[in-house]
């Protein structure tokens, strides 16, 4: 019995061949450490196709070199250039640092820059350009804050440190 295709998360793009032995450069959209994935999925514009990974080497930052199983020449891998690159959503959630996995922020405490409790994160909406974090204020009111680097200063250890724009709390309280 064949297993179902997992839910996939696009994580980057395939670059040009690297050398002449079938290696490819890949560029990730996230700070992931993908040290030993068994499968990567490539999308050529019509559907994701699974590929078994023989080797993966980090070059610098989000730049990696991969060797796909059964690909041993530059000619064989040229067809994969510019393909979108994906991994299973389950693998993605395990590989993504807690600070970047904003879905994990639900239930975290939200504090201001001085460490004073603002409330608890209740939901995350990523359907907008910047994203929205909904927080239940200590007063019980729900407040909405934008997920921008200017507002979300730090996310770690179950706590979200925020710098709220002047007057934002006044709108909700």
Buried (B, 14 or more C-beta within 10 A) or exposed (E): EEEEEBEBBBBBBBBEBBEEEBBBBBBBEBEBEBEEBEBBBBBEEEEBEBBEBBEBEBEEEBEBBBBBEEBBEBEBBEEBEEBBBBBBEEBBEEBBEEBEBBEBBEEBBBBBEEEEEBBBBBBBEEEEEEBBBBBBBEEEEEBEBBBEEEBBEEBEEEBBBBBBEEEBBEEEE
